[in-house]
Amino acid sequence: MAADGLTELEAVLGYSFRDPRRLLQALTHSSRIPERTADDPPGDNEKLEFLGDAVLELLVSEELVRTFPDWGEGQLSKSRARLVNATSLSAASIRLGLGNHLRLGRGEEKTGGRMKPALLADAYEAVVAAIYLDGGLDAARGFVLRSLVEGAISAEAEALGRTDHKSALQELLQSRGVAPGTYHIVEELGPDHEKTFRVEVRIAGEITASGTGKTKKEAEQAAAVAALQQLPIEEDGKDQKRG
């Protein structure tokens, strides 16, 4: 990578490397190694990807706990998975233009490696590790917040924390060999523009729990939450405690 290209990428990343070869290695795919030139780093980005994955999980977990102190472990885990999955990381990589700077072998270049989601996600993780090794945890934290977390949290905070309680209830019942619950609207209160619904969920033909909400879906989710809280915990410990 030419010096001007490296400087341009550092400006996009918001971090200037003390040792620019770390950045070069983060951008070097394994397909490049048999064809590497004198300007290439000695290794590819696979070890950096491994380290970056761990650093990324730590930093995203830290930020989610700080931002959402009232969330439970389940919500936090689902949110982290949403933020650090391959789709999210490859999208961040595209926003940063990492694909334009990847160092690929000729075969990978011909097959469109610069736009392959897996390669882009790996490159993002490797860049996180490179920044961590070069500047420490604070530098890596700043990069991750800027490039991945802040926008996602501000735009999707509600979606990040949303739990599909109906699906959770169905999965639990299925694991116990019980038929899925059925939902029934039993009451509608208020004028059309401001209704409140009450829904009962019935399991094995019996009323198990009920919930209310401003919409039918909201009431069904509330009923599912109540049912999850009322169902006994299996003695073998297979079901995680809810409540």
C-alpha positions in Angstrom: 0.0 0.0 0.0 1.4 3.4 -1.0 2.2 5.8 1.8 -0.6 8.2 0.7 -3.1 5.4 0.7 -2.1 4.4 4.2 -2.4 8.0 5.4 -5.8 8.3 3.8 -7.0 5.1 5.5 -5.7 6.2 8.9 -7.7 9.4 8.5 -10.8 7.3 7.9 -10.1 5.1 10.8 -9.4 8.1 13.1 -6.1 6.5 14.3 -2.5 7.0 13.3 -0.3 4.0 13.8 3.0 4.1 15.5 3.9 1.0 13.6 2.1 1.1 10.2 3.0 -2.5 9.4 0.4 -3.6 11.9 -2.2 -2.0 9.7 -0.7 -3.6 6.7 -0.9 -7.0 8.3 -4.5 -6.4 9.3 -5.3 -5.9 5.7 -3.3 -8.9 4.3 -5.4 -11.9 3.4 -3.8 -15.4 3.5 -4.1 -15.7 -0.3 -1.5 -12.9 -0.6 1.2 -14.8 1.3 2.5 -16.9 -1.6 2.7 -13.8 -3.8 3.9 -11.3 -1.2 6.4 -8.6 -2.1 9.1 -6.8 -0.1 6.5 -4.2 0.9 4.2 -6.8 2.5 4.3 -7.8 6.2 5.6 -11.2 7.0 2.2 -12.7 8.0 -1.5 -12.5 7.2 -4.3 -11.2 9.3 -5.7 -14.5 10.7 -4.1 -14.1 14.2 -5.1 -10.5 14.4 -8.6 -11.5 13.4 -8.6 -14.0 16.4 -7.4 -11.3 18.8 -9.7 -8.7 17.4 -12.8 -10.9 17.9 -12.0 -11.1 21.7 -11.3 -7.4 22.0 -14.4 -6.5 20.1 -16.6 -8.7 22.3 -15.1 -7.1 25.4 -15.6 -3.5 24.2 -19.1 -4.0 22.9 -20.2 -5.8 26.1 -18.7 -3.0 28.1 -20.6 -0.3 26.2 -23.9 -2.2 26.3 -23.6 -2.6 30.1 -22.8 1.1 30.5 -25.5 2.3 28.2 -28.3 -0.1 29.3 -27.8 -0.7 33.1 -31.3 -2.1 33.5 -31.0 -4.8 30.8 -30.6 -8.4 31.8 -28.1 -10.9 30.6 -30.4 -12.2 27.8 -30.9 -8.8 26.3 -27.3 -7.9 26.5 -26.2 -11.2 24.9 -28.7 -10.7 22.0 -27.6 -7.1 21.5 -24.0 -8.0 21.4 -24.6 -10.8 18.9 -26.5 -8.4 16.7 -23.7 -5.9 16.8 -20.7 -8.2 16.2 -22.2 -10.7 13.7 -20.6 -11.0 10.3 -23.3 -8.9 8.6 -22.8 -6.0 11.0 -19.0 -6.1 10.8 -18.9 -6.4 7.0 -21.2 -3.4 6.8 -18.9 -1.4 9.1 -16.0 -2.5 6.9 -17.7 -1.2 3.8 -18.4 2.1 5.4 -14.7 2.5 6.2 -13.7 1.4 2.7 -11.5 -1.4 4.0 -12.2 -3.5 0.9 -10.3 -1.0 -1.3 -7.2 -1.5 0.8 -7.2 -5.3 1.2 -4.0 -7.1 0.1 -5.2 -10.1 -1.8 -3.8 -12.8 -3.9 -4.6 -12.8 -7.6 -7.1 -15.6 -7.4 -9.0 -14.0 -4.5 -8.9 -10.7 -6.4 -10.5 -12.2 -9.5 -13.3 -13.8 -7.5 -14.4 -10.5 -6.0 -12.6 -10.9 -2.6 -12.8 -7.1 -1.9 -16.6 -7.3 -1.5 -16.9 -10.7 0.2 -18.7 -10.2 3.5 -16.6 -12.8 5.3 -13.3 -11.2 4.2 -14.6 -7.7 5.1 -15.8 -8.9 8.6 -12.4 -10.6 9.2 -10.6 -7.4 8.1 -12.6 -5.3 10.5 -11.7 -7.6 13.5 -8.1 -7.6 12.4 -8.0 -3.8 12.3 -9.5 -3.7 15.8 -6.6 -5.9 17.0 -4.0 -3.9 15.2 -5.2 -0.7 16.9 -5.3 -2.5 20.2 -1.7 -3.7 19.9 -0.4 -0.4 18.6 -2.3 2.0 20.9 -3.8 0.0 23.7 -7.4 -0.7 24.8 -8.5 3.0 24.9 -7.5 3.5 21.3 -9.4 0.3 20.3 -12.4 1.4 22.3 -12.5 4.8 20.5 -12.4 3.1 17.1 -15.1 0.5 17.9 -17.4 3.1 19.3 -17.0 5.5 16.3 -17.2 2.9 13.6 -19.6 0.3 14.9 -21.4 0.9 18.2 -22.5 4.5 18.6 -24.6 4.7 15.4 -26.2 1.3 16.0 -27.2 2.0 19.6 -28.6 5.5 18.8 -30.6 4.2 15.8 -31.6 0.8 17.0 -31.7 0.9 20.8 -35.3 -0.3 20.9 -34.7 -3.1 18.4 -31.5 -4.1 20.1 -33.3 -4.7 23.4 -36.4 -6.2 22.0 -36.9 -9.8 23.0 -39.4 -12.1 21.1 -41.0 -13.6 24.2 -43.5 -15.5 22.1 -40.7 -17.4 20.4 -38.9 -17.9 23.7 -42.1 -19.5 25.1 -42.6 -21.6 22.1 -39.0 -22.9 22.2 -39.4 -23.7 25.9 -42.7 -25.6 25.3 -41.2 -27.5 22.4 -38.2 -28.5 24.5 -40.7 -30.1 27.0 -42.7 -31.8 24.3 -45.7 -29.5 24.8 -47.8 -28.0 22.0 -47.3 -24.3 21.3 -49.4 -21.9 23.3 -52.4 -20.3 21.7 -53.4 -16.6 22.1 -56.9 -15.2 22.5 -58.1 -11.7 22.8 -60.5 -11.6 25.7 -61.0 -7.8 26.2 -60.8 -4.6 24.3 -61.1 -1.3 26.2 -61.1 2.3 25.2 -61.9 4.2 22.0 -60.6 3.0 18.6 -57.8 5.5 18.6 -56.6 4.5 22.1 -57.5 0.9 22.7 -56.0 -1.4 25.3 -56.1 -5.2 24.6 -56.0 -8.0 27.0 -54.8 -11.4 25.7 -54.7 -14.8 27.3 -52.2 -17.5 26.4 -53.4 -21.0 26.8 -51.1 -24.0 27.1 -52.3 -27.5 26.9 -55.8 -26.2 26.7 -55.6 -24.3 30.0 -55.4 -20.5 30.6 -51.8 -20.0 31.8 -51.4 -16.2 31.8 -52.6 -13.0 30.4 -51.1 -9.6 29.4 -52.2 -6.2 28.2 -50.9 -3.8 25.6 -51.7 -1.0 23.3 -51.7 -3.4 20.3 -52.6 -7.0 19.9 -48.9 -8.0 19.4 -47.8 -6.1 22.4 -50.5 -7.8 24.6 -49.4 -11.2 23.2 -45.8 -10.5 24.1 -46.9 -9.4 27.6 -48.9 -12.6 28.0 -45.9 -14.7 26.9 -43.7 -12.9 29.5 -46.2 -13.8 32.2 -46.4 -17.4 31.1 -42.6 -17.7 31.1 -42.5 -16.4 34.6 -45.2 -18.9 35.8 -43.9 -22.0 34.2 -41.9 -24.2 36.6 -38.2 -24.7 36.2 -37.2 -28.2 35.1 -35.4 -30.1 37.9 -32.6 -31.2 35.6 -31.6 -27.6 35.1 -32.0 -27.5 31.4 -34.2 -24.5 31.5 -32.6 -21.3 32.6 -34.2 -19.3 35.4 -36.6 -16.7 34.2 -38.1 -13.7 35.9 
